[in-house]
Amino acid sequence: MRHSSKFVVLAAAVAFLPGCQSHQAKVDALQKEYDRLASQFHQDCSAEYLKIPPTISQKCTDEDKQVKDAWDRLQAEAAKK
């Protein structure tokens, strides 16, 4: 009983911290964007990287840059805690 009441108090305290929710919402949105871009890159470009020698199109180079930029934004936002 005592353990569950501490959890309820802690959960209520976290729920009323708007900065944390806003930060977490940003991290979640950036994670979704990164996942979407990485999935698209994998679908479009994985075959190009498996060729010997790899022949990378401009489209895949651009998508790779977008994925890396999304990762950097995600990491920067996550580090703001």
mmCIF file of the N, C-alpha and C atoms, coordinates in Angstrom:
data_MODEL
# 
_entry.id   MODEL 
# 
loop_
_atom_site.group_PDB 
_atom_site.id 
_atom_site.type_symbol 
_atom_site.label_atom_id 
_atom_site.label_alt_id 
_atom_site.label_comp_id 
_atom_site.label_asym_id 
_atom_site.label_entity_id 
_atom_site.label_seq_id 
_atom_site.pdbx_PDB_ins_code 
_atom_site.Cartn_x 
_atom_site.Cartn_y 
_atom_site.Cartn_z 
_atom_site.occupancy 
_atom_site.B_iso_or_equiv 
_atom_site.pdbx_formal_charge 
_atom_site.auth_seq_id 
_atom_site.auth_comp_id 
_atom_site.auth_asym_id 
_atom_site.auth_atom_id 
_atom_site.pdbx_PDB_model_num 
ATOM 1   N N  . MET A 1 1  ? 0.827  -1.186 0.000   1.00 0.00 ? 1  MET A N  1 
ATOM 2   C CA . MET A 1 1  ? 0.000  0.000  0.000   1.00 0.00 ? 1  MET A CA 1 
ATOM 3   C C  . MET A 1 1  ? 0.869  1.245  0.000   1.00 0.00 ? 1  MET A C  1 
ATOM 4   N N  . ARG A 1 2  ? 1.879  1.263  0.854   1.00 0.00 ? 2  ARG A N  1 
ATOM 5   C CA . ARG A 1 2  ? 2.740  2.429  0.963   1.00 0.00 ? 2  ARG A CA 1 
ATOM 6   C C  . ARG A 1 2  ? 3.470  2.679  -0.361  1.00 0.00 ? 2  ARG A C  1 
ATOM 7   N N  . HIS A 1 3  ? 3.932  1.611  -1.006  1.00 0.00 ? 3  HIS A N  1 
ATOM 8   C CA . HIS A 1 3  ? 4.653  1.726  -2.276  1.00 0.00 ? 3  HIS A CA 1 
ATOM 9   C C  . HIS A 1 3  ? 3.758  2.316  -3.362  1.00 0.00 ? 3  HIS A C  1 
ATOM 10  N N  . SER A 1 4  ? 2.521  1.858  -3.436  1.00 0.00 ? 4  SER A N  1 
ATOM 11  C CA . SER A 1 4  ? 1.616  2.347  -4.479  1.00 0.00 ? 4  SER A CA 1 
ATOM 12  C C  . SER A 1 4  ? 1.248  3.811  -4.246  1.00 0.00 ? 4  SER A C  1 
ATOM 13  N N  . SER A 1 5  ? 1.141  4.244  -3.001  1.00 0.00 ? 5  SER A N  1 
ATOM 14  C CA . SER A 1 5  ? 0.813  5.646  -2.756  1.00 0.00 ? 5  SER A CA 1 
ATOM 15  C C  . SER A 1 5  ? 1.974  6.550  -3.153  1.00 0.00 ? 5  SER A C  1 
ATOM 16  N N  . LYS A 1 6  ? 3.215  6.098  -2.971  1.00 0.00 ? 6  LYS A N  1 
ATOM 17  C CA . LYS A 1 6  ? 4.365  6.881  -3.423  1.00 0.00 ? 6  LYS A CA 1 
ATOM 18  C C  . LYS A 1 6  ? 4.355  7.003  -4.939  1.00 0.00 ? 6  LYS A C  1 
ATOM 19  N N  . PHE A 1 7  ? 3.994  5.925  -5.610  1.00 0.00 ? 7  PHE A N  1 
ATOM 20  C CA . PHE A 1 7  ? 3.939  5.945  -7.065  1.00 0.00 ? 7  PHE A CA 1 
ATOM 21  C C  . PHE A 1 7  ? 2.883  6.931  -7.555  1.00 0.00 ? 7  PHE A C  1 
ATOM 22  N N  . VAL A 1 8  ? 1.721  6.940  -6.911  1.00 0.00 ? 8  VAL A N  1 
ATOM 23  C CA . VAL A 1 8  ? 0.636  7.845  -7.303  1.00 0.00 ? 8  VAL A CA 1 
ATOM 24  C C  . VAL A 1 8  ? 1.071  9.293  -7.117  1.00 0.00 ? 8  VAL A C  1 
ATOM 25  N N  . VAL A 1 9  ? 1.727  9.597  -6.017  1.00 0.00 ? 9  VAL A N  1 
ATOM 26  C CA . VAL A 1 9  ? 2.194  10.959 -5.759  1.00 0.00 ? 9  VAL A CA 1 
ATOM 27  C C  . VAL A 1 9  ? 3.244  11.356 -6.796  1.00 0.00 ? 9  VAL A C  1 
ATOM 28  N N  . LEU A 1 10 ? 4.164  10.467 -7.085  1.00 0.00 ? 10 LEU A N  1 
ATOM 29  C CA . LEU A 1 10 ? 5.192  10.746 -8.078  1.00 0.00 ? 10 LEU A CA 1 
ATOM 30  C C  . LEU A 1 10 ? 4.586  10.942 -9.458  1.00 0.00 ? 10 LEU A C  1 
ATOM 31  N N  . ALA A 1 11 ? 3.646  10.104 -9.840  1.00 0.00 ? 11 ALA A N  1 
ATOM 32  C CA . ALA A 1 11 ? 2.987  10.226 -11.144 1.00 0.00 ? 11 ALA A CA 1 
ATOM 33  C C  . ALA A 1 11 ? 2.221  11.542 -11.239 1.00 0.00 ? 11 ALA A C  1 
ATOM 34  N N  . ALA A 1 12 ? 1.559  11.934 -10.168 1.00 0.00 ? 12 ALA A N  1 
ATOM 35  C CA . ALA A 1 12 ? 0.827  13.199 -10.167 1.00 0.00 ? 12 ALA A CA 1 
ATOM 36  C C  . ALA A 1 12 ? 1.784  14.380 -10.286 1.00 0.00 ? 12 ALA A C  1 
ATOM 37  N N  . ALA A 1 13 ? 2.915  14.300 -9.619  1.00 0.00 ? 13 ALA A N  1 
ATOM 38  C CA . ALA A 1 13 ? 3.896  15.383 -9.685  1.00 0.00 ? 13 ALA A CA 1 
ATOM 39  C C  . ALA A 1 13 ? 4.444  15.530 -11.103 1.00 0.00 ? 13 ALA A C  1 
ATOM 40  N N  . VAL A 1 14 ? 4.730  14.420 -11.739 1.00 0.00 ? 14 VAL A N  1 
ATOM 41  C CA . VAL A 1 14 ? 5.256  14.460 -13.105 1.00 0.00 ? 14 VAL A CA 1 
ATOM 42  C C  . VAL A 1 14 ? 4.195  14.986 -14.069 1.00 0.00 ? 14 VAL A C  1 
ATOM 43  N N  . ALA A 1 15 ? 2.954  14.644 -13.850 1.00 0.00 ? 15 ALA A N  1 
ATOM 44  C CA . ALA A 1 15 ? 1.872  15.072 -14.736 1.00 0.00 ? 15 ALA A CA 1 
ATOM 45  C C  . ALA A 1 15 ? 1.701  16.587 -14.725 1.00 0.00 ? 15 ALA A C  1 
ATOM 46  N N  . PHE A 1 16 ? 2.085  17.229 -13.635 1.00 0.00 ? 16 PHE A N  1 
ATOM 47  C CA . PHE A 1 16 ? 1.899  18.666 -13.539 1.00 0.00 ? 16 PHE A CA 1 
ATOM 48  C C  . PHE A 1 16 ? 3.141  19.466 -13.909 1.00 0.00 ? 16 PHE A C  1 
ATOM 49  N N  . LEU A 1 17 ? 4.133  18.820 -14.447 1.00 0.00 ? 17 LEU A N  1 
ATOM 50  C CA . LEU A 1 17 ? 5.320  19.516 -14.910 1.00 0.00 ? 17 LEU A CA 1 
ATOM 51  C C  . LEU A 1 17 ? 5.225  19.728 -16.421 1.00 0.00 ? 17 LEU A C  1 
ATOM 52  N N  . PRO A 1 18 ? 4.724  20.883 -16.856 1.00 0.00 ? 18 PRO A N  1 
ATOM 53  C CA . PRO A 1 18 ? 4.494  21.076 -18.282 1.00 0.00 ? 18 PRO A CA 1 
ATOM 54  C C  . PRO A 1 18 ? 5.783  21.061 -19.103 1.00 0.00 ? 18 PRO A C  1 
ATOM 55  N N  . GLY A 1 19 ? 6.892  21.483 -18.540 1.00 0.00 ? 19 GLY A N  1 
ATOM 56  C CA . GLY A 1 19 ? 8.142  21.463 -19.276 1.00 0.00 ? 19 GLY A CA 1 
ATOM 57  C C  . GLY A 1 19 ? 8.560  20.054 -19.639 1.00 0.00 ? 19 GLY A C  1 
ATOM 58  N N  . CYS A 1 20 ? 8.363  19.132 -18.748 1.00 0.00 ? 20 CYS A N  1 
ATOM 59  C CA . CYS A 1 20 ? 8.727  17.740 -19.022 1.00 0.00 ? 20 CYS A CA 1 
ATOM 60  C C  . CYS A 1 20 ? 7.851  17.146 -20.107 1.00 0.00 ? 20 CYS A C  1 
ATOM 61  N N  . GLN A 1 21 ? 6.576  17.411 -20.046 1.00 0.00 ? 21 GLN A N  1 
ATOM 62  C CA . GLN A 1 21 ? 5.687  16.884 -21.071 1.00 0.00 ? 21 GLN A CA 1 
ATOM 63  C C  . GLN A 1 21 ? 6.016  17.497 -22.423 1.00 0.00 ? 21 GLN A C  1 
ATOM 64  N N  . SER A 1 22 ? 6.291  18.787 -22.455 1.00 0.00 ? 22 SER A N  1 
ATOM 65  C CA . SER A 1 22 ? 6.617  19.456 -23.704 1.00 0.00 ? 22 SER A CA 1 
ATOM 66  C C  . SER A 1 22 ? 7.914  18.892 -24.267 1.00 0.00 ? 22 SER A C  1 
ATOM 67  N N  . HIS A 1 23 ? 8.895  18.714 -23.412 1.00 0.00 ? 23 HIS A N  1 
ATOM 68  C CA . HIS A 1 23 ? 10.173 18.150 -23.844 1.00 0.00 ? 23 HIS A CA 1 
ATOM 69  C C  . HIS A 1 23 ? 9.974  16.731 -24.356 1.00 0.00 ? 23 HIS A C  1 
ATOM 70  N N  . GLN A 1 24 ? 9.236  15.928 -23.618 1.00 0.00 ? 24 GLN A N  1 
ATOM 71  C CA . GLN A 1 24 ? 9.005  14.546 -24.032 1.00 0.00 ? 24 GLN A CA 1 
ATOM 72  C C  . GLN A 1 24 ? 8.215  14.492 -25.323 1.00 0.00 ? 24 GLN A C  1 
ATOM 73  N N  . ALA A 1 25 ? 7.271  15.402 -25.495 1.00 0.00 ? 25 ALA A N  1 
ATOM 74  C CA . ALA A 1 25 ? 6.493  15.442 -26.734 1.00 0.00 ? 25 ALA A CA 1 
ATOM 75  C C  . ALA A 1 25 ? 7.400  15.756 -27.923 1.00 0.00 ? 25 ALA A C  1 
ATOM 76  N N  . LYS A 1 26 ? 8.348  16.674 -27.725 1.00 0.00 ? 26 LYS A N  1 
ATOM 77  C CA . LYS A 1 26 ? 9.294  16.993 -28.792 1.00 0.00 ? 26 LYS A CA 1 
ATOM 78  C C  . LYS A 1 26 ? 10.169 15.791 -29.119 1.00 0.00 ? 26 LYS A C  1 
ATOM 79  N N  . VAL A 1 27 ? 10.650 15.121 -28.088 1.00 0.00 ? 27 VAL A N  1 
ATOM 80  C CA . VAL A 1 27 ? 11.495 13.941 -28.300 1.00 0.00 ? 27 VAL A CA 1 
ATOM 81  C C  . VAL A 1 27 ? 10.700 12.865 -29.037 1.00 0.00 ? 27 VAL A C  1 
ATOM 82  N N  . ASP A 1 28 ? 9.454  12.650 -28.630 1.00 0.00 ? 28 ASP A N  1 
ATOM 83  C CA . ASP A 1 28 ? 8.618  11.643 -29.282 1.00 0.00 ? 28 ASP A CA 1 
ATOM 84  C C  . ASP A 1 28 ? 8.384  11.987 -30.754 1.00 0.00 ? 28 ASP A C  1 
ATOM 85  N N  . ALA A 1 29 ? 8.115  13.266 -31.036 1.00 0.00 ? 29 ALA A N  1 
ATOM 86  C CA . ALA A 1 29 ? 7.883  13.685 -32.422 1.00 0.00 ? 29 ALA A CA 1 
ATOM 87  C C  . ALA A 1 29 ? 9.149  13.512 -33.260 1.00 0.00 ? 29 ALA A C  1 
ATOM 88  N N  . LEU A 1 30 ? 10.296 13.871 -32.689 1.00 0.00 ? 30 LEU A N  1 
ATOM 89  C CA . LEU A 1 30 ? 11.554 13.703 -33.408 1.00 0.00 ? 30 LEU A CA 1 
ATOM 90  C C  . LEU A 1 30 ? 11.879 12.227 -33.620 1.00 0.00 ? 30 LEU A C  1 
ATOM 91  N N  . GLN A 1 31 ? 11.551 11.385 -32.642 1.00 0.00 ? 31 GLN A N  1 
ATOM 92  C CA . GLN A 1 31 ? 11.773 9.941  -32.794 1.00 0.00 ? 31 GLN A CA 1 
ATOM 93  C C  . GLN A 1 31 ? 10.909 9.386  -33.925 1.00 0.00 ? 31 GLN A C  1 
ATOM 94  N N  . LYS A 1 32 ? 9.658  9.826  -33.996 1.00 0.00 ? 32 LYS A N  1 
ATOM 95  C CA . LYS A 1 32 ? 8.771  9.381  -35.069 1.00 0.00 ? 32 LYS A CA 1 
ATOM 96  C C  . LYS A 1 32 ? 9.312  9.808  -36.435 1.00 0.00 ? 32 LYS A C  1 
ATOM 97  N N  . GLU A 1 33 ? 9.769  11.059 -36.515 1.00 0.00 ? 33 GLU A N  1 
ATOM 98  C CA . GLU A 1 33 ? 10.318 11.563 -37.771 1.00 0.00 ? 33 GLU A CA 1 
ATOM 99  C C  . GLU A 1 33 ? 11.549 10.752 -38.172 1.00 0.00 ? 33 GLU A C  1 
ATOM 100 N N  . TYR A 1 34 ? 12.436 10.515 -37.220 1.00 0.00 ? 34 TYR A N  1 
ATOM 101 C CA . TYR A 1 34 ? 13.640 9.731  -37.506 1.00 0.00 ? 34 TYR A CA 1 
ATOM 102 C C  . TYR A 1 34 ? 13.261 8.321  -37.963 1.00 0.00 ? 34 TYR A C  1 
ATOM 103 N N  . ASP A 1 35 ? 12.349 7.677  -37.266 1.00 0.00 ? 35 ASP A N  1 
ATOM 104 C CA . ASP A 1 35 ? 11.930 6.320  -37.637 1.00 0.00 ? 35 ASP A CA 1 
ATOM 105 C C  . ASP A 1 35 ? 11.351 6.287  -39.046 1.00 0.00 ? 35 ASP A C  1 
ATOM 106 N N  . ARG A 1 36 ? 10.537 7.283  -39.370 1.00 0.00 ? 36 ARG A N  1 
ATOM 107 C CA . ARG A 1 36 ? 9.927  7.349  -40.703 1.00 0.00 ? 36 ARG A CA 1 
ATOM 108 C C  . ARG A 1 36 ? 10.995 7.521  -41.780 1.00 0.00 ? 36 ARG A C  1 
ATOM 109 N N  . LEU A 1 37 ? 11.912 8.460  -41.570 1.00 0.00 ? 37 LEU A N  1 
ATOM 110 C CA . LEU A 1 37 ? 12.967 8.714  -42.553 1.00 0.00 ? 37 LEU A CA 1 
ATOM 111 C C  . LEU A 1 37 ? 13.902 7.514  -42.694 1.00 0.00 ? 37 LEU A C  1 
ATOM 112 N N  . ALA A 1 38 ? 14.254 6.894  -41.592 1.00 0.00 ? 38 ALA A N  1 
ATOM 113 C CA . ALA A 1 38 ? 15.147 5.731  -41.641 1.00 0.00 ? 38 ALA A CA 1 
ATOM 114 C C  . ALA A 1 38 ? 14.486 4.568  -42.365 1.00 0.00 ? 38 ALA A C  1 
ATOM 115 N N  . SER A 1 39 ? 13.203 4.373  -42.133 1.00 0.00 ? 39 SER A N  1 
ATOM 116 C CA . SER A 1 39 ? 12.472 3.308  -42.811 1.00 0.00 ? 39 SER A CA 1 
ATOM 117 C C  . SER A 1 39 ? 12.416 3.568  -44.316 1.00 0.00 ? 39 SER A C  1 
ATOM 118 N N  . GLN A 1 40 ? 12.134 4.814  -44.686 1.00 0.00 ? 40 GLN A N  1 
ATOM 119 C CA . GLN A 1 40 ? 12.082 5.171  -46.104 1.00 0.00 ? 40 GLN A CA 1 
ATOM 120 C C  . GLN A 1 40 ? 13.444 4.982  -46.759 1.00 0.00 ? 40 GLN A C  1 
ATOM 121 N N  . PHE A 1 41 ? 14.492 5.396  -46.078 1.00 0.00 ? 41 PHE A N  1 
ATOM 122 C CA . PHE A 1 41 ? 15.852 5.224  -46.587 1.00 0.00 ? 41 PHE A CA 1 
ATOM 123 C C  . PHE A 1 41 ? 16.162 3.743  -46.788 1.00 0.00 ? 41 PHE A C  1 
ATOM 124 N N  . HIS A 1 42 ? 15.791 2.933  -45.821 1.00 0.00 ? 42 HIS A N  1 
ATOM 125 C CA . HIS A 1 42 ? 16.046 1.492  -45.913 1.00 0.00 ? 42 HIS A CA 1 
ATOM 126 C C  . HIS A 1 42 ? 15.313 0.891  -47.115 1.00 0.00 ? 42 HIS A C  1 
ATOM 127 N N  . GLN A 1 43 ? 14.058 1.287  -47.306 1.00 0.00 ? 43 GLN A N  1 
ATOM 128 C CA . GLN A 1 43 ? 13.280 0.769  -48.434 1.00 0.00 ? 43 GLN A CA 1 
ATOM 129 C C  . GLN A 1 43 ? 13.879 1.201  -49.766 1.00 0.00 ? 43 GLN A C  1 
ATOM 130 N N  . ASP A 1 44 ? 14.264 2.468  -49.859 1.00 0.00 ? 44 ASP A N  1 
ATOM 131 C CA . ASP A 1 44 ? 14.723 3.018  -51.133 1.00 0.00 ? 44 ASP A CA 1 
ATOM 132 C C  . ASP A 1 44 ? 16.167 2.655  -51.461 1.00 0.00 ? 44 ASP A C  1 
ATOM 133 N N  . CYS A 1 45 ? 17.008 2.504  -50.449 1.00 0.00 ? 45 CYS A N  1 
ATOM 134 C CA . CYS A 1 45 ? 18.441 2.513  -50.714 1.00 0.00 ? 45 CYS A CA 1 
ATOM 135 C C  . CYS A 1 45 ? 19.223 1.295  -50.248 1.00 0.00 ? 45 CYS A C  1 
ATOM 136 N N  . SER A 1 46 ? 18.627 0.389  -49.552 1.00 0.00 ? 46 SER A N  1 
ATOM 137 C CA . SER A 1 46 ? 19.411 -0.730 -49.029 1.00 0.00 ? 46 SER A CA 1 
ATOM 138 C C  . SER A 1 46 ? 20.050 -1.547 -50.145 1.00 0.00 ? 46 SER A C  1 
ATOM 139 N N  . ALA A 1 47 ? 19.361 -1.712 -51.258 1.00 0.00 ? 47 ALA A N  1 
ATOM 140 C CA . ALA A 1 47 ? 19.919 -2.492 -52.371 1.00 0.00 ? 47 ALA A CA 1 
ATOM 141 C C  . ALA A 1 47 ? 21.162 -1.826 -52.954 1.00 0.00 ? 47 ALA A C  1 
ATOM 142 N N  . GLU A 1 48 ? 21.179 -0.503 -52.975 1.00 0.00 ? 48 GLU A N  1 
ATOM 143 C CA . GLU A 1 48 ? 22.334 0.217  -53.521 1.00 0.00 ? 48 GLU A CA 1 
ATOM 144 C C  . GLU A 1 48 ? 23.589 -0.021 -52.685 1.00 0.00 ? 48 GLU A C  1 
ATOM 145 N N  . TYR A 1 49 ? 23.418 -0.150 -51.384 1.00 0.00 ? 49 TYR A N  1 
ATOM 146 C CA . TYR A 1 49 ? 24.573 -0.362 -50.508 1.00 0.00 ? 49 TYR A CA 1 
ATOM 147 C C  . TYR A 1 49 ? 25.068 -1.805 -50.557 1.00 0.00 ? 49 TYR A C  1 
ATOM 148 N N  . LEU A 1 50 ? 24.232 -2.720 -51.055 1.00 0.00 ? 50 LEU A N  1 
ATOM 149 C CA . LEU A 1 50 ? 24.631 -4.118 -51.121 1.00 0.00 ? 50 LEU A CA 1 
ATOM 150 C C  . LEU A 1 50 ? 25.370 -4.467 -52.413 1.00 0.00 ? 50 LEU A C  1 
ATOM 151 N N  . LYS A 1 51 ? 25.311 -3.569 -53.395 1.00 0.00 ? 51 LYS A N  1 
ATOM 152 C CA . LYS A 1 51 ? 26.030 -3.804 -54.647 1.00 0.00 ? 51 LYS A CA 1 
ATOM 153 C C  . LYS A 1 51 ? 27.532 -3.697 -54.403 1.00 0.00 ? 51 LYS A C  1 
ATOM 154 N N  . ILE A 1 52 ? 28.281 -4.419 -55.239 1.00 0.00 ? 52 ILE A N  1 
ATOM 155 C CA . ILE A 1 52 ? 29.744 -4.329 -55.140 1.00 0.00 ? 52 ILE A CA 1 
ATOM 156 C C  . ILE A 1 52 ? 30.252 -3.871 -56.480 1.00 0.00 ? 52 ILE A C  1 
ATOM 157 N N  . PRO A 1 53 ? 30.874 -2.751 -56.575 1.00 0.00 ? 53 PRO A N  1 
ATOM 158 C CA . PRO A 1 53 ? 31.001 -1.720 -55.538 1.00 0.00 ? 53 PRO A CA 1 
ATOM 159 C C  . PRO A 1 53 ? 29.670 -0.980 -55.363 1.00 0.00 ? 53 PRO A C  1 
ATOM 160 N N  . PRO A 1 54 ? 29.468 -0.409 -54.187 1.00 0.00 ? 54 PRO A N  1 
ATOM 161 C CA . PRO A 1 54 ? 28.213 0.320  -53.953 1.00 0.00 ? 54 PRO A CA 1 
ATOM 162 C C  . PRO A 1 54 ? 28.085 1.498  -54.927 1.00 0.00 ? 54 PRO A C  1 
ATOM 163 N N  . THR A 1 55 ? 26.921 1.619  -55.506 1.00 0.00 ? 55 THR A N  1 
ATOM 164 C CA . THR A 1 55 ? 26.628 2.769  -56.362 1.00 0.00 ? 55 THR A CA 1 
ATOM 165 C C  . THR A 1 55 ? 25.486 3.522  -55.703 1.00 0.00 ? 55 THR A C  1 
ATOM 166 N N  . ILE A 1 56 ? 25.793 4.668  -55.188 1.00 0.00 ? 56 ILE A N  1 
ATOM 167 C CA . ILE A 1 56 ? 24.827 5.438  -54.405 1.00 0.00 ? 56 ILE A CA 1 
ATOM 168 C C  . ILE A 1 56 ? 24.274 6.571  -55.262 1.00 0.00 ? 56 ILE A C  1 
ATOM 169 N N  . SER A 1 57 ? 22.971 6.588  -55.441 1.00 0.00 ? 57 SER A N  1 
ATOM 170 C CA . SER A 1 57 ? 22.322 7.643  -56.215 1.00 0.00 ? 57 SER A CA 1 
ATOM 171 C C  . SER A 1 57 ? 22.252 8.933  -55.398 1.00 0.00 ? 57 SER A C  1 
ATOM 172 N N  . GLN A 1 58 ? 21.989 10.027 -56.095 1.00 0.00 ? 58 GLN A N  1 
ATOM 173 C CA . GLN A 1 58 ? 21.845 11.318 -55.410 1.00 0.00 ? 58 GLN A CA 1 
ATOM 174 C C  . GLN A 1 58 ? 20.645 11.280 -54.462 1.00 0.00 ? 58 GLN A C  1 
ATOM 175 N N  . LYS A 1 59 ? 19.582 10.584 -54.871 1.00 0.00 ? 59 LYS A N  1 
ATOM 176 C CA . LYS A 1 59 ? 18.393 10.464 -54.016 1.00 0.00 ? 59 LYS A CA 1 
ATOM 177 C C  . LYS A 1 59 ? 18.757 9.810  -52.687 1.00 0.00 ? 59 LYS A C  1 
ATOM 178 N N  . CYS A 1 60 ? 19.546 8.738  -52.741 1.00 0.00 ? 60 CYS A N  1 
ATOM 179 C CA . CYS A 1 60 ? 19.924 8.041  -51.512 1.00 0.00 ? 60 CYS A CA 1 
ATOM 180 C C  . CYS A 1 60 ? 20.898 8.865  -50.684 1.00 0.00 ? 60 CYS A C  1 
ATOM 181 N N  . THR A 1 61 ? 21.758 9.609  -51.344 1.00 0.00 ? 61 THR A N  1 
ATOM 182 C CA . THR A 1 61 ? 22.661 10.507 -50.616 1.00 0.00 ? 61 THR A CA 1 
ATOM 183 C C  . THR A 1 61 ? 21.855 11.557 -49.862 1.00 0.00 ? 61 THR A C  1 
ATOM 184 N N  . ASP A 1 62 ? 20.840 12.112 -50.532 1.00 0.00 ? 62 ASP A N  1 
ATOM 185 C CA . ASP A 1 62 ? 19.978 13.114 -49.888 1.00 0.00 ? 62 ASP A CA 1 
ATOM 186 C C  . ASP A 1 62 ? 19.178 12.506 -48.735 1.00 0.00 ? 62 ASP A C  1 
ATOM 187 N N  . GLU A 1 63 ? 18.642 11.306 -48.947 1.00 0.00 ? 63 GLU A N  1 
ATOM 188 C CA . GLU A 1 63 ? 17.885 10.648 -47.881 1.00 0.00 ? 63 GLU A CA 1 
ATOM 189 C C  . GLU A 1 63 ? 18.781 10.312 -46.695 1.00 0.00 ? 63 GLU A C  1 
ATOM 190 N N  . ASP A 1 64 ? 19.999 9.890  -46.974 1.00 0.00 ? 64 ASP A N  1 
ATOM 191 C CA . ASP A 1 64 ? 20.954 9.583  -45.904 1.00 0.00 ? 64 ASP A CA 1 
ATOM 192 C C  . ASP A 1 64 ? 21.233 10.840 -45.076 1.00 0.00 ? 64 ASP A C  1 
ATOM 193 N N  . LYS A 1 65 ? 21.384 11.969 -45.740 1.00 0.00 ? 65 LYS A N  1 
ATOM 194 C CA . LYS A 1 65 ? 21.623 13.236 -45.031 1.00 0.00 ? 65 LYS A CA 1 
ATOM 195 C C  . LYS A 1 65 ? 20.406 13.599 -44.171 1.00 0.00 ? 65 LYS A C  1 
ATOM 196 N N  . GLN A 1 66 ? 19.206 13.385 -44.703 1.00 0.00 ? 66 GLN A N  1 
ATOM 197 C CA . GLN A 1 66 ? 17.997 13.677 -43.928 1.00 0.00 ? 66 GLN A CA 1 
ATOM 198 C C  . GLN A 1 66 ? 17.914 12.807 -42.680 1.00 0.00 ? 66 GLN A C  1 
ATOM 199 N N  . VAL A 1 67 ? 18.262 11.532 -42.823 1.00 0.00 ? 67 VAL A N  1 
ATOM 200 C CA . VAL A 1 67 ? 18.234 10.619 -41.675 1.00 0.00 ? 67 VAL A CA 1 
ATOM 201 C C  . VAL A 1 67 ? 19.257 11.069 -40.634 1.00 0.00 ? 67 VAL A C  1 
ATOM 202 N N  . LYS A 1 68 ? 20.449 11.409 -41.076 1.00 0.00 ? 68 LYS A N  1 
ATOM 203 C CA . LYS A 1 68 ? 21.490 11.855 -40.137 1.00 0.00 ? 68 LYS A CA 1 
ATOM 204 C C  . LYS A 1 68 ? 21.101 13.156 -39.450 1.00 0.00 ? 68 LYS A C  1 
ATOM 205 N N  . ASP A 1 69 ? 20.502 14.083 -40.198 1.00 0.00 ? 69 ASP A N  1 
ATOM 206 C CA . ASP A 1 69 ? 20.055 15.341 -39.597 1.00 0.00 ? 69 ASP A CA 1 
ATOM 207 C C  . ASP A 1 69 ? 18.944 15.095 -38.564 1.00 0.00 ? 69 ASP A C  1 
ATOM 208 N N  . ALA A 1 70 ? 18.018 14.204 -38.894 1.00 0.00 ? 70 ALA A N  1 
ATOM 209 C CA . ALA A 1 70 ? 16.939 13.874 -37.948 1.00 0.00 ? 70 ALA A CA 1 
ATOM 210 C C  . ALA A 1 70 ? 17.518 13.249 -36.688 1.00 0.00 ? 70 ALA A C  1 
ATOM 211 N N  . TRP A 1 71 ? 18.518 12.385 -36.842 1.00 0.00 ? 71 TRP A N  1 
ATOM 212 C CA . TRP A 1 71 ? 19.171 11.754 -35.688 1.00 0.00 ? 71 TRP A CA 1 
ATOM 213 C C  . TRP A 1 71 ? 19.851 12.821 -34.817 1.00 0.00 ? 71 TRP A C  1 
ATOM 214 N N  . ASP A 1 72 ? 20.536 13.756 -35.459 1.00 0.00 ? 72 ASP A N  1 
ATOM 215 C CA . ASP A 1 72 ? 21.210 14.815 -34.708 1.00 0.00 ? 72 ASP A CA 1 
ATOM 216 C C  . ASP A 1 72 ? 20.208 15.672 -33.936 1.00 0.00 ? 72 ASP A C  1 
ATOM 217 N N  . ARG A 1 73 ? 19.070 16.013 -34.561 1.00 0.00 ? 73 ARG A N  1 
ATOM 218 C CA . ARG A 1 73 ? 18.040 16.804 -33.870 1.00 0.00 ? 73 ARG A CA 1 
ATOM 219 C C  . ARG A 1 73 ? 17.464 16.022 -32.695 1.00 0.00 ? 73 ARG A C  1 
ATOM 220 N N  . LEU A 1 74 ? 17.235 14.732 -32.898 1.00 0.00 ? 74 LEU A N  1 
ATOM 221 C CA . LEU A 1 74 ? 16.706 13.885 -31.836 1.00 0.00 ? 74 LEU A CA 1 
ATOM 222 C C  . LEU A 1 74 ? 17.680 13.822 -30.658 1.00 0.00 ? 74 LEU A C  1 
ATOM 223 N N  . GLN A 1 75 ? 18.938 13.608 -30.940 1.00 0.00 ? 75 GLN A N  1 
ATOM 224 C CA . GLN A 1 75 ? 19.945 13.533 -29.876 1.00 0.00 ? 75 GLN A CA 1 
ATOM 225 C C  . GLN A 1 75 ? 20.105 14.854 -29.144 1.00 0.00 ? 75 GLN A C  1 
ATOM 226 N N  . ALA A 1 76 ? 20.059 15.957 -29.883 1.00 0.00 ? 76 ALA A N  1 
ATOM 227 C CA . ALA A 1 76 ? 20.186 17.280 -29.252 1.00 0.00 ? 76 ALA A CA 1 
ATOM 228 C C  . ALA A 1 76 ? 19.009 17.555 -28.316 1.00 0.00 ? 76 ALA A C  1 
ATOM 229 N N  . GLU A 1 77 ? 17.809 17.215 -28.756 1.00 0.00 ? 77 GLU A N  1 
ATOM 230 C CA . GLU A 1 77 ? 16.623 17.450 -27.921 1.00 0.00 ? 77 GLU A CA 1 
ATOM 231 C C  . GLU A 1 77 ? 16.632 16.527 -26.704 1.00 0.00 ? 77 GLU A C  1 
ATOM 232 N N  . ALA A 1 78 ? 17.027 15.283 -26.897 1.00 0.00 ? 78 ALA A N  1 
ATOM 233 C CA . ALA A 1 78 ? 17.071 14.341 -25.782 1.00 0.00 ? 78 ALA A CA 1 
ATOM 234 C C  . ALA A 1 78 ? 18.097 14.762 -24.742 1.00 0.00 ? 78 ALA A C  1 
ATOM 235 N N  . ALA A 1 79 ? 19.163 15.422 -25.171 1.00 0.00 ? 79 ALA A N  1 
ATOM 236 C CA . ALA A 1 79 ? 20.221 15.842 -24.249 1.00 0.00 ? 79 ALA A CA 1 
ATOM 237 C C  . ALA A 1 79 ? 19.822 17.078 -23.437 1.00 0.00 ? 79 ALA A C  1 
ATOM 238 N N  . LYS A 1 80 ? 18.770 17.764 -23.814 1.00 0.00 ? 80 LYS A N  1 
ATOM 239 C CA . LYS A 1 80 ? 18.349 18.998 -23.133 1.00 0.00 ? 80 LYS A CA 1 
ATOM 240 C C  . LYS A 1 80 ? 17.788 18.776 -21.749 1.00 0.00 ? 80 LYS A C  1 
ATOM 241 N N  . LYS A 1 81 ? 17.365 17.592 -21.438 1.00 0.00 ? 81 LYS A N  1 
ATOM 242 C CA . LYS A 1 81 ? 16.745 17.289 -20.145 1.00 0.00 ? 81 LYS A CA 1 
ATOM 243 C C  . LYS A 1 81 ? 17.069 18.340 -19.185 1.00 0.00 ? 81 LYS A C  1 
# 
